[in-house]
Amino acid sequence: MTTVPSPCINWCDINPENGYCRGCYRTLTEIANWSDLTNPEKLEVWSLLSSRKLQAPQQN
């Protein structure tokens, strides 16, 4: 079975305003637990990332 890939882009910096990584938009808990999540759980996290990115303050 294929494993759902991590959204990590190797830019690890947690935004204190929203608690999301500025690189992948996951929470610290999601990042820490990634290897233990099932594929459906990983897909659920992936489904949240686009909306988190849209809500995040843009970098200038």
SULBELUR-V249557 format. One record per residue. N is the residue number from 1. RES is the residue in one letter. PHI is phi in whole degrees, -180 to 180 (none if undefined). OMEGA is omega in radians with two decimals (NA if undefined). NEAR is the number of other ideal C-beta (glycine too) atoms within 10 Angstrom. Layout:
# SULBELUR-V249557
n:N res:RES phi:PHI omega:OMEGA near:NEAR
n:N res:RES phi:PHI omega:OMEGA near:NEAR
This chain:
# SULBELUR-V249557
n:1 res:M phi:none omega:3.13 near:3
n:2 res:T phi:-81 omega:3.11 near:5
n:3 res:T phi:-91 omega:3.08 near:10
n:4 res:V phi:-66 omega:-3.09 near:16
n:5 res:P phi:-71 omega:3.07 near:8
n:6 res:S phi:-72 omega:3.07 near:14
n:7 res:P phi:-82 omega:-3.10 near:17
n:8 res:C phi:-58 omega:3.07 near:13
n:9 res:I phi:-117 omega:3.12 near:11
n:10 res:N phi:62 omega:2.97 near:6
n:11 res:W phi:-124 omega:-3.00 near:9
n:12 res:C phi:-98 omega:-3.12 near:12
n:13 res:D phi:-154 omega:-3.10 near:9
n:14 res:I phi:-83 omega:3.10 near:15
n:15 res:N phi:-78 omega:-3.10 near:13
n:16 res:P phi:-68 omega:-3.13 near:6
n:17 res:E phi:-73 omega:-3.08 near:8
n:18 res:N phi:-128 omega:3.11 near:14
n:19 res:G phi:80 omega:3.13 near:12
n:20 res:Y phi:-100 omega:3.02 near:22
n:21 res:C phi:-65 omega:3.14 near:22
n:22 res:R phi:-71 omega:3.13 near:16
n:23 res:G phi:-90 omega:-3.03 near:15
n:24 res:C phi:-117 omega:3.10 near:21
n:25 res:Y phi:68 omega:3.00 near:23
n:26 res:R phi:-94 omega:3.02 near:24
n:27 res:T phi:-82 omega:3.08 near:16
n:28 res:L phi:-59 omega:3.12 near:11
n:29 res:T phi:-64 omega:3.12 near:9
n:30 res:E phi:-63 omega:3.12 near:20
n:31 res:I phi:-65 omega:-3.10 near:19
n:32 res:A phi:-64 omega:-3.07 near:10
n:33 res:N phi:-94 omega:-3.00 near:14
n:34 res:W phi:-50 omega:-3.07 near:17
n:35 res:S phi:-68 omega:3.13 near:9
n:36 res:D phi:-96 omega:-3.12 near:7
n:37 res:L phi:-74 omega:3.03 near:15
n:38 res:T phi:-76 omega:3.10 near:10
n:39 res:N phi:-57 omega:3.09 near:11
n:40 res:P phi:-61 omega:3.10 near:8
n:41 res:E phi:-67 omega:3.09 near:14
n:42 res:K phi:-64 omega:3.10 near:19
n:43 res:L phi:-64 omega:3.08 near:11
n:44 res:E phi:-63 omega:3.09 near:13
n:45 res:V phi:-61 omega:3.12 near:21
n:46 res:W phi:-54 omega:-3.09 near:16
n:47 res:S phi:-67 omega:-3.14 near:9
n:48 res:L phi:-89 omega:-2.97 near:14
n:49 res:L phi:-66 omega:-3.12 near:16
n:50 res:S phi:-61 omega:-3.13 near:10
n:51 res:S phi:-69 omega:3.08 near:10
n:52 res:R phi:-64 omega:-3.13 near:17
n:53 res:K phi:-64 omega:3.13 near:13
n:54 res:L phi:-65 omega:-3.11 near:9
n:55 res:Q phi:-85 omega:-3.08 near:10
n:56 res:A phi:-75 omega:3.04 near:14
n:57 res:P phi:-61 omega:-3.12 near:9
n:58 res:Q phi:-80 omega:3.09 near:6
n:59 res:Q phi:-80 omega:3.06 near:6
n:60 res:N phi:-104 omega:NA near:3
